[in-house]
Amino acid sequence: MFKHLLVPTDGSARSEEAIHMAVSLAKEFEARITGIHAIPEFHLLTYDSQMLADTRSEYAQHAKNHAERYLAFLERAATDAAVTCDTTWVASDHPYEAIIRTAQERHCDLIVMASHGRHGVKGLLIGSETQKVLIHSRIPVLVCRGQ
């Protein structure tokens, strides 16, 4: 049925639950997985351009370390289940756009992601990347709601 799953992760416990679900599905469908972590773009206003360069490189290294740690969890789960997996991370102020774009570019046929269950005013103000993916994606999305 599905042959290539995209699995976004933010390193949260709910994302880890979605990873386990995605790996199980991939094993069942004999599919492969691409993991993605989206980090916010670097923004800083300063009058000192040297400070900007130093801070930008520190931010990039810090973001890369987080992405590698989050994606390593997915790689281990996939390896343990003998599922083919590759990973990527992207910088974007709109993670939902990066998720959808990556799914299209990599020819994924299912996006498996967590929902953090925000609702009410908090959900309205913060917004939900999962909700945005659901609204804008032409690729099917499986949302793991957690226990």
N, C-alpha and C positions, 0 to 999 in steps of 0.2 A: 504494500500500500504506500507508505511513506518511505523514501529512500535517503533523505538528507534533512536532518533536524538542526535548526539553529537554537541554541540555548543561551540566552542572556543570563549573566550572573552579576550580582552586586556584593557577593560575599556573605549575604545574610543567611540565617537558618532557613528561611522560606526558599531562598534560591537554591540552597543545598537540597531541599526536598524536591524541588523541580528538577534538579540535576539527576537525582535518583530515578525519578519518573521517566525522564528523557532517556536515560541509559537503558532502563528496562524496555521501553518502547523500541529503541534502536536495536536492541538485541532481538526482540521478538520479530521486528520487520526486516532484520538483516540490513539495517540502515547505518549510515555514518552520521557523526555529530560534528558541528562546528560550534565552539563556545565563543562568546563575545562578552567583553566588559567595556562599557562606555564610561569615560571619565569626562568631567566638565573641562571646557577650554580654559586656558590660563588667562586671567584678567587682573590687571593691576594698574592703578594710576599712580605715577610718581614723577617727580621732576629730575630724578637722578637715574640716567640711563644705565649706569653700571649696576645699580641696585636691581633694575629690571632684568638684566641679563643673568645675574647670579640667582635671583629668585625664580626666574623661568626655568633654569636648568635644575634647580633643586626641586621645583614642583614636578617637572617631567620625570625625574628619577623617582620621586616619592610615588607618583601615579603609576609608573611602570611597575614598581615593586608590589603595590596593591593588586594591580591587574594580574601579574604573574602568580601571586599567592591565590587569588580567587580562581583563576583558570586552572591552576595546578590541582585543585580539588576535583574539578571536572575531568581533567586528564587521568587522574588516579582512578576515579570511578569507572571511566570508560575502559581503561587498560585492564582493570580487575574483571570486567565483564567481556573482555575481548571484542570491544567495539572500536572501530576506527574513529579517531578524533583528531581534529586540529583546532587551534584557538587563534584568536586575534583580539586586539584591543584598539579602540578608536577614541579620539578626543572629539567631543561634541557637546554643545550646550543643550542639545535636544536629543537625549538618548534614544527616544522612540524612533526618530528619523534614522539614526545610525543603525539601529536594529533592523528596520525595514530595508534600508539600502543594502546592508550586508547580506540579508536573506536573499534579496534579488540578485546581487552580484555573484553570490556563491551558489545560486540555483537551488536554494533550500525549498522544500515543499511543506514544511511544518515548522512553526515557531513554538517552542515549549518554554513557558516562563511562569514565574511566581507572581502572585498578587499579594500585596502587603495588607490588603483589607482595610485601607483607609476609607472612611466614609464620613458623612456629615460635613461640618465646616472644615475640618482638617483635610479631608479628601478634596474638597472644593478649592481650598487655598493652595495646598501643596500640589495637587494634581496627581494623576497616576500614569506612570509610563506604560503600564500594562493596558490601561484604558485607552491611551492614545494609540498604542500598537493595534489594539482591537478595532478601533475606529478607522485607521488609515491603511492597514495592511490588506493586500489582496491575497496574501498567503494565509492559509488556515492557522489559527492560533489556539493552542491548548493552554489553558490557564490552570495552574496548580494553586489551590487556595489554602493549603496547609491544614493542620489539625487544630 
